[in-house]
Amino acid sequence: MSEEPPKEQPVKVFAGAVYECVRCGTKTTQEELSRLPEVKCICGYRVFRKARPAVVKQIKAV
Ligand SMILES: [Zn+2]
């Protein structure tokens, strides 16, 4: 029997995706959320909605 160590499967997430707490509006990134043991805002709420990505294209009007 071959014994292979379980490989870590990277979770497919959108890098840089920003989530916003629907209660207090605190924005957090997917990266930050994945670091936590559970998806939870600093205010204790667990409902997030997807916000716009941090990178915003802005066109300068001259
Ligand atoms: Zn919150």
N, CA, C, O and the ligand as a Tripos MOL2 file, in Angstrom:
@<TRIPOS>MOLECULE
protein
  249   247    63     0     0
PROTEIN
NO_CHARGES

@<TRIPOS>ATOM
      1 N           0.8510   -1.2090    0.0000 N.3       1 MET1
      2 CA          0.0000    0.0000    0.0000 C.3       1 MET1
      3 C           0.8780    1.2470    0.0000 C.2       1 MET1
      4 O           1.7700    1.4110    0.8320 O.2       1 MET1
      5 N           0.6070    2.0680   -0.9100 N.am      2 SER2
      6 CA          1.3940    3.3010   -0.9690 C.3       2 SER2
      7 C           0.7970    4.3510   -0.0390 C.2       2 SER2
      8 O          -0.4150    4.5530    0.0340 O.2       2 SER2
      9 N           1.6760    4.9780    0.6350 N.am      3 GLU3
     10 CA          1.1870    5.9880    1.5810 C.3       3 GLU3
     11 C           1.6030    7.3820    1.1250 C.2       3 GLU3
     12 O           2.7670    7.7710    1.2150 O.2       3 GLU3
     13 N           0.6500    8.0880    0.6510 N.am      4 GLU4
     14 CA          0.9650    9.4340    0.1820 C.3       4 GLU4
     15 C           0.4460   10.4650    1.1600 C.2       4 GLU4
     16 O          -0.6920   10.3830    1.6230 O.2       4 GLU4
     17 N           1.2740   11.4190    1.4650 N.am      5 PRO5
     18 CA          0.8000   12.4840    2.3580 C.3       5 PRO5
     19 C          -0.2830   13.3040    1.6690 C.2       5 PRO5
     20 O          -0.1870   13.6170    0.4820 O.2       5 PRO5
     21 N          -1.2970   13.6380    2.4240 N.am      6 PRO6
     22 CA         -2.3830   14.4220    1.8190 C.3       6 PRO6
     23 C          -1.8800   15.7580    1.3100 C.2       6 PRO6
     24 O          -1.2440   16.5320    2.0270 O.2       6 PRO6
     25 N          -2.1840   15.9950    0.0640 N.am      7 LYS7
     26 CA         -1.7410   17.2660   -0.5050 C.3       7 LYS7
     27 C          -2.7170   18.3670   -0.1520 C.2       7 LYS7
     28 O          -3.9320   18.1760   -0.0900 O.2       7 LYS7
     29 N          -2.1470   19.4940    0.0690 N.am      8 GLU8
     30 CA         -2.9980   20.6380    0.3830 C.3       8 GLU8
     31 C          -3.6430   21.1570   -0.8880 C.2       8 GLU8
     32 O          -2.9690   21.5930   -1.8210 O.2       8 GLU8
     33 N          -4.9330   21.1010   -0.8980 N.am      9 GLN9
     34 CA         -5.6450   21.5910   -2.0720 C.3       9 GLN9
     35 C          -5.9750   23.0630   -1.8810 C.2       9 GLN9
     36 O          -6.7320   23.4430   -0.9870 O.2       9 GLN9
     37 N          -5.3990   23.8610   -2.7270 N.am     10 PRO10
     38 CA         -5.6960   25.2840   -2.6110 C.3      10 PRO10
     39 C          -7.1440   25.5790   -2.9770 C.2      10 PRO10
     40 O          -7.6580   25.1150   -3.9950 O.2      10 PRO10
     41 N          -7.7610   26.3350   -2.1480 N.am     11 VAL11
     42 CA         -9.1490   26.6910   -2.4090 C.3      11 VAL11
     43 C          -9.1870   27.7630   -3.4950 C.2      11 VAL11
     44 O          -8.4670   28.7610   -3.4620 O.2      11 VAL11
     45 N         -10.0450   27.5030   -4.4330 N.am     12 LYS12
     46 CA        -10.1290   28.4530   -5.5390 C.3      12 LYS12
     47 C         -10.8620   29.7080   -5.0860 C.2      12 LYS12
     48 O         -12.0740   29.7100   -4.8660 O.2      12 LYS12
     49 N         -10.1050   30.7410   -4.9590 N.am     13 VAL13
     50 CA        -10.7110   32.0050   -4.5630 C.3      13 VAL13
     51 C         -10.2250   33.1020   -5.4980 C.2      13 VAL13
     52 O          -9.1990   32.9860   -6.1680 O.2      13 VAL13
     53 N         -10.9730   34.1200   -5.5080 N.am     14 PHE14
     54 CA        -10.5680   35.2530   -6.3100 C.3      14 PHE14
     55 C          -9.6240   36.1090   -5.4850 C.2      14 PHE14
     56 O         -10.0170   36.7340   -4.5000 O.2      14 PHE14
     57 N          -8.3990   36.1200   -5.9040 N.am     15 ALA15
     58 CA         -7.4150   36.9050   -5.1680 C.3      15 ALA15
     59 C          -7.7960   38.3750   -5.2080 C.2      15 ALA15
     60 O          -8.0480   38.9600   -6.2610 O.2      15 ALA15
     61 N          -7.8250   38.9330   -4.0260 N.am     16 GLY16
     62 CA         -8.1330   40.3590   -3.9730 C.3      16 GLY16
     63 C          -9.6130   40.6610   -3.9220 C.2      16 GLY16
     64 O         -10.0150   41.8240   -3.9500 O.2      16 GLY16
     65 N         -10.4330   39.6110   -3.8480 N.am     17 ALA17
     66 CA        -11.8670   39.8450   -3.7500 C.3      17 ALA17
     67 C         -12.1780   40.5030   -2.4060 C.2      17 ALA17
     68 O         -11.6500   40.1070   -1.3680 O.2      17 ALA17
     69 N         -13.0170   41.4810   -2.4470 N.am     18 VAL18
     70 CA        -13.3200   42.2230   -1.2310 C.3      18 VAL18
     71 C         -14.7490   41.9190   -0.7910 C.2      18 VAL18
     72 O         -15.6890   41.9330   -1.5860 O.2      18 VAL18
     73 N         -14.8720   41.6490    0.4910 N.am     19 TYR19
     74 CA        -16.1850   41.3980    1.0490 C.3      19 TYR19
     75 C         -16.5090   42.4690    2.0760 C.2      19 TYR19
     76 O         -15.6420   42.9870    2.7800 O.2      19 TYR19
     77 N         -17.7780   42.7700    2.1270 N.am     20 GLU20
     78 CA        -18.2110   43.8420    3.0110 C.3      20 GLU20
     79 C         -19.2490   43.2980    3.9750 C.2      20 GLU20
     80 O         -20.2100   42.6440    3.5710 O.2      20 GLU20
     81 N         -19.0470   43.5730    5.2330 N.am     21 CYS21
     82 CA        -20.0080   43.1630    6.2500 C.3      21 CYS21
     83 C         -21.3000   43.9460    6.0410 C.2      21 CYS21
     84 O         -21.2870   45.1700    5.9100 O.2      21 CYS21
     85 N         -22.4140   43.2200    6.0140 N.am     22 VAL22
     86 CA        -23.6770   43.8930    5.7300 C.3      22 VAL22
     87 C         -24.1650   44.6830    6.9440 C.2      22 VAL22
     88 O         -25.0980   45.4790    6.8410 O.2      22 VAL22
     89 N         -23.5380   44.4600    8.0740 N.am     23 ARG23
     90 CA        -23.9930   45.1310    9.2880 C.3      23 ARG23
     91 C         -23.2280   46.4250    9.5360 C.2      23 ARG23
     92 O         -23.8260   47.4870    9.7100 O.2      23 ARG23
     93 N         -21.9060   46.3290    9.5520 N.am     24 CYS24
     94 CA        -21.1390   47.5190    9.8890 C.3      24 CYS24
     95 C         -20.3720   48.0790    8.6900 C.2      24 CYS24
     96 O         -19.8020   49.1690    8.7480 O.2      24 CYS24
     97 N         -20.3730   47.3100    7.6140 N.am     25 GLY25
     98 CA        -19.7440   47.8310    6.4100 C.3      25 GLY25
     99 C         -18.2340   47.7120    6.3740 C.2      25 GLY25
    100 O         -17.5760   48.2750    5.5000 O.2      25 GLY25
    101 N         -17.6910   46.9730    7.3310 N.am     26 THR26
    102 CA        -16.2490   46.7800    7.3420 C.3      26 THR26
    103 C         -15.8370   45.9180    6.1570 C.2      26 THR26
    104 O         -16.3890   44.8460    5.9110 O.2      26 THR26
    105 N         -14.8740   46.4140    5.4530 N.am     27 LYS27
    106 CA        -14.4280   45.6640    4.2900 C.3      27 LYS27
    107 C         -13.2520   44.7670    4.6540 C.2      27 LYS27
    108 O         -12.3380   45.1580    5.3790 O.2      27 LYS27
    109 N         -13.3120   43.5800    4.1350 N.am     28 THR28
    110 CA        -12.2390   42.6360    4.3630 C.3      28 THR28
    111 C         -12.0020   41.8510    3.0870 C.2      28 THR28
    112 O         -12.8820   41.7480    2.2310 O.2      28 THR28
    113 N         -10.8280   41.3110    2.9720 N.am     29 THR29
    114 CA        -10.5200   40.5790    1.7550 C.3      29 THR29
    115 C         -10.6940   39.0890    1.9620 C.2      29 THR29
    116 O         -10.6940   38.5850    3.0850 O.2      29 THR29
    117 N         -10.8380   38.4220    0.8760 N.am     30 GLN30
    118 CA        -10.9610   36.9680    0.9170 C.3      30 GLN30
    119 C          -9.7510   36.3570    1.6040 C.2      30 GLN30
    120 O          -9.8510   35.3660    2.3270 O.2      30 GLN30
    121 N          -8.6220   36.9700    1.3590 N.am     31 GLU31
    122 CA         -7.3770   36.4770    1.9440 C.3      31 GLU31
    123 C          -7.4370   36.5580    3.4690 C.2      31 GLU31
    124 O          -7.0140   35.6410    4.1730 O.2      31 GLU31
    125 N          -7.9600   37.6530    3.9500 N.am     32 GLU32
    126 CA         -8.0480   37.8350    5.4040 C.3      32 GLU32
    127 C          -9.0370   36.8530    6.0110 C.2      32 GLU32
    128 O          -8.7990   36.2820    7.0750 O.2      32 GLU32
    129 N         -10.1510   36.6690    5.3120 N.am     33 LEU33
    130 CA        -11.1790   35.7750    5.8240 C.3      33 LEU33
    131 C         -10.6920   34.3350    5.8820 C.2      33 LEU33
    132 O         -11.0210   33.5840    6.8000 O.2      33 LEU33
    133 N          -9.9080   33.9730    4.8880 N.am     34 SER34
    134 CA         -9.4270   32.5910    4.8370 C.3      34 SER34
    135 C          -8.4330   32.3010    5.9490 C.2      34 SER34
    136 O          -8.1820   31.1460    6.2950 O.2      34 SER34
    137 N          -7.8790   33.3540    6.4940 N.am     35 ARG35
    138 CA         -6.9070   33.1670    7.5790 C.3      35 ARG35
    139 C          -7.6130   32.9100    8.8990 C.2      35 ARG35
    140 O          -7.0390   32.3320    9.8220 O.2      35 ARG35
    141 N          -8.8490   33.3390    8.9770 N.am     36 LEU36
    142 CA         -9.5870   33.1720   10.2220 C.3      36 LEU36
    143 C         -10.1630   31.7650   10.3290 C.2      36 LEU36
    144 O         -10.4350   31.1180    9.3170 O.2      36 LEU36
    145 N         -10.3460   31.2960   11.5630 N.am     37 PRO37
    146 CA        -10.9410   29.9690   11.7480 C.3      37 PRO37
    147 C         -12.3740   29.9150   11.2510 C.2      37 PRO37
    148 O         -12.8630   28.8510   10.8700 O.2      37 PRO37
    149 N         -13.0300   31.0260   11.2520 N.am     38 GLU38
    150 CA        -14.3800   31.0810   10.7020 C.3      38 GLU38
    151 C         -14.6260   32.4500   10.1080 C.2      38 GLU38
    152 O         -14.0400   33.4520   10.5180 O.2      38 GLU38
    153 N         -15.5040   32.4580    9.1360 N.am     39 VAL39
    154 CA        -15.8010   33.7250    8.4800 C.3      39 VAL39
    155 C         -16.6630   34.5670    9.4060 C.2      39 VAL39
    156 O         -17.8390   34.2850    9.6380 O.2      39 VAL39
    157 N         -16.0400   35.5960    9.9160 N.am     40 LYS40
    158 CA        -16.7330   36.4200   10.8940 C.3      40 LYS40
    159 C         -16.1440   37.8180   10.8720 C.2      40 LYS40
    160 O         -14.9310   38.0000   10.7680 O.2      40 LYS40
    161 N         -16.9990   38.7680   10.9690 N.am     41 CYS41
    162 CA        -16.5380   40.1460   10.9890 C.3      41 CYS41
    163 C         -16.0740   40.5150   12.3910 C.2      41 CYS41
    164 O         -16.3600   39.8090   13.3580 O.2      41 CYS41
    165 N         -15.3670   41.6100   12.4860 N.am     42 ILE42
    166 CA        -14.9020   42.0630   13.7900 C.3      42 ILE42
    167 C         -16.0660   42.4230   14.6960 C.2      42 ILE42
    168 O         -15.9270   42.4210   15.9200 O.2      42 ILE42
    169 N         -17.2150   42.7330   14.1030 N.am     43 CYS43
    170 CA        -18.3890   43.0860   14.8970 C.3      43 CYS43
    171 C         -19.1640   41.8370   15.3040 C.2      43 CYS43
    172 O         -20.1190   41.9160   16.0760 O.2      43 CYS43
    173 N         -18.7520   40.6940   14.7850 N.am     44 GLY44
    174 CA        -19.4050   39.4550   15.1700 C.3      44 GLY44
    175 C         -20.4240   38.9590   14.1580 C.2      44 GLY44
    176 O         -20.9390   37.8480   14.2800 O.2      44 GLY44
    177 N         -20.7040   39.7610   13.1880 N.am     45 TYR45
    178 CA        -21.6700   39.3750   12.1650 C.3      45 TYR45
    179 C         -21.0210   38.4570   11.1550 C.2      45 TYR45
    180 O         -19.8200   38.5470   10.9000 O.2      45 TYR45
    181 N         -21.8050   37.5910   10.5910 N.am     46 ARG46
    182 CA        -21.2190   36.6160    9.6750 C.3      46 ARG46
    183 C         -21.7560   36.7270    8.2590 C.2      46 ARG46
    184 O         -21.4850   35.8760    7.4110 O.2      46 ARG46
    185 N         -22.4970   37.7530    8.0170 N.am     47 VAL47
    186 CA        -23.0450   37.8970    6.6700 C.3      47 VAL47
    187 C         -22.2450   38.9360    5.9000 C.2      47 VAL47
    188 O         -22.1560   40.1040    6.2780 O.2      47 VAL47
    189 N         -21.6830   38.4710    4.8300 N.am     48 PHE48
    190 CA        -20.8970   39.3700    3.9970 C.3      48 PHE48
    191 C         -21.4970   39.4350    2.6080 C.2      48 PHE48
    192 O         -22.1750   38.5200    2.1410 O.2      48 PHE48
    193 N         -21.2260   40.5210    1.9930 N.am     49 ARG49
    194 CA        -21.6090   40.5940    0.5940 C.3      49 ARG49
    195 C         -20.3720   40.9910   -0.1870 C.2      49 ARG49
    196 O         -19.4530   41.6240    0.3330 O.2      49 ARG49
    197 N         -20.3780   40.6150   -1.4020 N.am     50 LYS50
    198 CA        -19.2110   40.8850   -2.2150 C.3      50 LYS50
    199 C         -19.1750   42.3680   -2.5750 C.2      50 LYS50
    200 O         -20.1340   42.9450   -3.0880 O.2      50 LYS50
    201 N         -18.0490   42.9330   -2.2870 N.am     51 ALA51
    202 CA        -17.8770   44.3340   -2.6360 C.3      51 ALA51
    203 C         -16.9890   44.4230   -3.8600 C.2      51 ALA51
    204 O         -16.5260   43.4160   -4.3960 O.2      51 ALA51
    205 N         -16.7740   45.6010   -4.2670 N.am     52 ARG52
    206 CA        -15.9320   45.7760   -5.4440 C.3      52 ARG52
    207 C         -14.4810   45.4850   -5.1030 C.2      52 ARG52
    208 O         -14.0360   45.7290   -3.9810 O.2      52 ARG52
    209 N         -13.7600   44.9710   -6.0590 N.am     53 PRO53
    210 CA        -12.3410   44.7030   -5.8190 C.3      53 PRO53
    211 C         -11.5830   45.9540   -5.4510 C.2      53 PRO53
    212 O         -11.9600   47.0730   -5.8000 O.2      53 PRO53
    213 N         -10.4900   45.7210   -4.7280 N.am     54 ALA54
    214 CA         -9.7220   46.8530   -4.2050 C.3      54 ALA54
    215 C          -9.1170   47.6850   -5.3250 C.2      54 ALA54
    216 O          -8.9330   48.8960   -5.2070 O.2      54 ALA54
    217 N          -8.8190   46.9960   -6.4030 N.am     55 VAL55
    218 CA         -8.2000   47.7200   -7.5030 C.3      55 VAL55
    219 C          -9.2850   48.4060   -8.3240 C.2      55 VAL55
    220 O         -10.1270   47.7680   -8.9560 O.2      55 VAL55
    221 N          -9.2280   49.6700   -8.2870 N.am     56 VAL56
    222 CA        -10.2280   50.4340   -9.0300 C.3      56 VAL56
    223 C          -9.5300   51.2210  -10.1440 C.2      56 VAL56
    224 O          -8.5850   51.9820   -9.9360 O.2      56 VAL56
    225 N         -10.0530   50.9850  -11.3020 N.am     57 LYS57
    226 CA         -9.4750   51.7370  -12.4270 C.3      57 LYS57
    227 C         -10.0580   53.1290  -12.4390 C.2      57 LYS57
    228 O         -11.2700   53.3460  -12.4290 O.2      57 LYS57
    229 N          -9.1580   54.0240  -12.4610 N.am     58 GLN58
    230 CA         -9.6160   55.4020  -12.4460 C.3      58 GLN58
    231 C          -9.0000   56.1720  -13.5940 C.2      58 GLN58
    232 O          -7.7890   56.1490  -13.8180 O.2      58 GLN58
    233 N          -9.8480   56.8310  -14.2890 N.am     59 ILE59
    234 CA         -9.3410   57.6210  -15.4030 C.3      59 ILE59
    235 C          -9.2770   59.0790  -14.9850 C.2      59 ILE59
    236 O         -10.2670   59.6890  -14.5820 O.2      59 ILE59
    237 N          -8.1110   59.5880  -15.0960 N.am     60 LYS60
    238 CA         -7.9310   60.9880  -14.6970 C.3      60 LYS60
    239 C          -8.4500   61.9170  -15.7630 C.2      60 LYS60
    240 O          -8.0950   61.8390  -16.9390 O.2      60 LYS60
    241 N          -9.2830   62.7740  -15.3110 N.am     61 ALA61
    242 CA         -9.7830   63.7820  -16.2490 C.3      61 ALA61
    243 C          -8.8570   65.0020  -16.1660 C.2      61 ALA61
    244 O          -8.6320   65.5700  -15.0980 O.2      61 ALA61
    245 N          -8.3580   65.3610  -17.2780 N.am     62 VAL62
    246 CA         -7.4140   66.4910  -17.2790 C.3      62 VAL62
    247 C          -8.1440   67.7910  -17.5350 C.2      62 VAL62
    248 O          -7.5210   68.8520  -17.5730 O.2      62 VAL62
    249 ZN        -19.2940   43.8780   10.7600 Zn       63 ZN63
@<TRIPOS>BOND
     1     1     2 1
     2     2     3 1
     3     3     4 2
     4     3     5 am
     5     5     6 1
     6     6     7 1
     7     7     8 2
     8     7     9 am
     9     9    10 1
    10    10    11 1
    11    11    12 2
    12    11    13 am
    13    13    14 1
    14    14    15 1
    15    15    16 2
    16    15    17 am
    17    17    18 1
    18    18    19 1
    19    19    20 2
    20    19    21 am
    21    21    22 1
    22    22    23 1
    23    23    24 2
    24    23    25 am
    25    25    26 1
    26    26    27 1
    27    27    28 2
    28    27    29 am
    29    29    30 1
    30    30    31 1
    31    31    32 2
    32    31    33 am
    33    33    34 1
    34    34    35 1
    35    35    36 2
    36    35    37 am
    37    37    38 1
    38    38    39 1
    39    39    40 2
    40    39    41 am
    41    41    42 1
    42    42    43 1
    43    43    44 2
    44    43    45 am
    45    45    46 1
    46    46    47 1
    47    47    48 2
    48    47    49 am
    49    49    50 1
    50    50    51 1
    51    51    52 2
    52    51    53 am
    53    53    54 1
    54    54    55 1
    55    55    56 2
    56    55    57 am
    57    57    58 1
    58    58    59 1
    59    59    60 2
    60    59    61 am
    61    61    62 1
    62    62    63 1
    63    63    64 2
    64    63    65 am
    65    65    66 1
    66    66    67 1
    67    67    68 2
    68    67    69 am
    69    69    70 1
    70    70    71 1
    71    71    72 2
    72    71    73 am
    73    73    74 1
    74    74    75 1
    75    75    76 2
    76    75    77 am
    77    77    78 1
    78    78    79 1
    79    79    80 2
    80    79    81 am
    81    81    82 1
    82    82    83 1
    83    83    84 2
    84    83    85 am
    85    85    86 1
    86    86    87 1
    87    87    88 2
    88    87    89 am
    89    89    90 1
    90    90    91 1
    91    91    92 2
    92    91    93 am
    93    93    94 1
    94    94    95 1
    95    95    96 2
    96    95    97 am
    97    97    98 1
    98    98    99 1
    99    99   100 2
   100    99   101 am
   101   101   102 1
   102   102   103 1
   103   103   104 2
   104   103   105 am
   105   105   106 1
   106   106   107 1
   107   107   108 2
   108   107   109 am
   109   109   110 1
   110   110   111 1
   111   111   112 2
   112   111   113 am
   113   113   114 1
   114   114   115 1
   115   115   116 2
   116   115   117 am
   117   117   118 1
   118   118   119 1
   119   119   120 2
   120   119   121 am
   121   121   122 1
   122   122   123 1
   123   123   124 2
   124   123   125 am
   125   125   126 1
   126   126   127 1
   127   127   128 2
   128   127   129 am
   129   129   130 1
   130   130   131 1
   131   131   132 2
   132   131   133 am
   133   133   134 1
   134   134   135 1
   135   135   136 2
   136   135   137 am
   137   137   138 1
   138   138   139 1
   139   139   140 2
   140   139   141 am
   141   141   142 1
   142   142   143 1
   143   143   144 2
   144   143   145 am
   145   145   146 1
   146   146   147 1
   147   147   148 2
   148   147   149 am
   149   149   150 1
   150   150   151 1
   151   151   152 2
   152   151   153 am
   153   153   154 1
   154   154   155 1
   155   155   156 2
   156   155   157 am
   157   157   158 1
   158   158   159 1
   159   159   160 2
   160   159   161 am
   161   161   162 1
   162   162   163 1
   163   163   164 2
   164   163   165 am
   165   165   166 1
   166   166   167 1
   167   167   168 2
   168   167   169 am
   169   169   170 1
   170   170   171 1
   171   171   172 2
   172   171   173 am
   173   173   174 1
   174   174   175 1
   175   175   176 2
   176   175   177 am
   177   177   178 1
   178   178   179 1
   179   179   180 2
   180   179   181 am
   181   181   182 1
   182   182   183 1
   183   183   184 2
   184   183   185 am
   185   185   186 1
   186   186   187 1
   187   187   188 2
   188   187   189 am
   189   189   190 1
   190   190   191 1
   191   191   192 2
   192   191   193 am
   193   193   194 1
   194   194   195 1
   195   195   196 2
   196   195   197 am
   197   197   198 1
   198   198   199 1
   199   199   200 2
   200   199   201 am
   201   201   202 1
   202   202   203 1
   203   203   204 2
   204   203   205 am
   205   205   206 1
   206   206   207 1
   207   207   208 2
   208   207   209 am
   209   209   210 1
   210   210   211 1
   211   211   212 2
   212   211   213 am
   213   213   214 1
   214   214   215 1
   215   215   216 2
   216   215   217 am
   217   217   218 1
   218   218   219 1
   219   219   220 2
   220   219   221 am
   221   221   222 1
   222   222   223 1
   223   223   224 2
   224   223   225 am
   225   225   226 1
   226   226   227 1
   227   227   228 2
   228   227   229 am
   229   229   230 1
   230   230   231 1
   231   231   232 2
   232   231   233 am
   233   233   234 1
   234   234   235 1
   235   235   236 2
   236   235   237 am
   237   237   238 1
   238   238   239 1
   239   239   240 2
   240   239   241 am
   241   241   242 1
   242   242   243 1
   243   243   244 2
   244   243   245 am
   245   245   246 1
   246   246   247 1
   247   247   248 2
@<TRIPOS>SUBSTRUCTURE
     1 MET1         2 RESIDUE 1 A MET
     2 SER2         6 RESIDUE 1 A SER
     3 GLU3        10 RESIDUE 1 A GLU
     4 GLU4        14 RESIDUE 1 A GLU
     5 PRO5        18 RESIDUE 1 A PRO
     6 PRO6        22 RESIDUE 1 A PRO
     7 LYS7        26 RESIDUE 1 A LYS
     8 GLU8        30 RESIDUE 1 A GLU
     9 GLN9        34 RESIDUE 1 A GLN
    10 PRO10       38 RESIDUE 1 A PRO
    11 VAL11       42 RESIDUE 1 A VAL
    12 LYS12       46 RESIDUE 1 A LYS
    13 VAL13       50 RESIDUE 1 A VAL
    14 PHE14       54 RESIDUE 1 A PHE
    15 ALA15       58 RESIDUE 1 A ALA
    16 GLY16       62 RESIDUE 1 A GLY
    17 ALA17       66 RESIDUE 1 A ALA
    18 VAL18       70 RESIDUE 1 A VAL
    19 TYR19       74 RESIDUE 1 A TYR
    20 GLU20       78 RESIDUE 1 A GLU
    21 CYS21       82 RESIDUE 1 A CYS
    22 VAL22       86 RESIDUE 1 A VAL
    23 ARG23       90 RESIDUE 1 A ARG
    24 CYS24       94 RESIDUE 1 A CYS
    25 GLY25       98 RESIDUE 1 A GLY
    26 THR26      102 RESIDUE 1 A THR
    27 LYS27      106 RESIDUE 1 A LYS
    28 THR28      110 RESIDUE 1 A THR
    29 THR29      114 RESIDUE 1 A THR
    30 GLN30      118 RESIDUE 1 A GLN
    31 GLU31      122 RESIDUE 1 A GLU
    32 GLU32      126 RESIDUE 1 A GLU
    33 LEU33      130 RESIDUE 1 A LEU
    34 SER34      134 RESIDUE 1 A SER
    35 ARG35      138 RESIDUE 1 A ARG
    36 LEU36      142 RESIDUE 1 A LEU
    37 PRO37      146 RESIDUE 1 A PRO
    38 GLU38      150 RESIDUE 1 A GLU
    39 VAL39      154 RESIDUE 1 A VAL
    40 LYS40      158 RESIDUE 1 A LYS
    41 CYS41      162 RESIDUE 1 A CYS
    42 ILE42      166 RESIDUE 1 A ILE
    43 CYS43      170 RESIDUE 1 A CYS
    44 GLY44      174 RESIDUE 1 A GLY
    45 TYR45      178 RESIDUE 1 A TYR
    46 ARG46      182 RESIDUE 1 A ARG
    47 VAL47      186 RESIDUE 1 A VAL
    48 PHE48      190 RESIDUE 1 A PHE
    49 ARG49      194 RESIDUE 1 A ARG
    50 LYS50      198 RESIDUE 1 A LYS
    51 ALA51      202 RESIDUE 1 A ALA
    52 ARG52      206 RESIDUE 1 A ARG
    53 PRO53      210 RESIDUE 1 A PRO
    54 ALA54      214 RESIDUE 1 A ALA
    55 VAL55      218 RESIDUE 1 A VAL
    56 VAL56      222 RESIDUE 1 A VAL
    57 LYS57      226 RESIDUE 1 A LYS
    58 GLN58      230 RESIDUE 1 A GLN
    59 ILE59      234 RESIDUE 1 A ILE
    60 LYS60      238 RESIDUE 1 A LYS
    61 ALA61      242 RESIDUE 1 A ALA
    62 VAL62      246 RESIDUE 1 A VAL
    63 ZN63       249 GROUP 0 **** ****
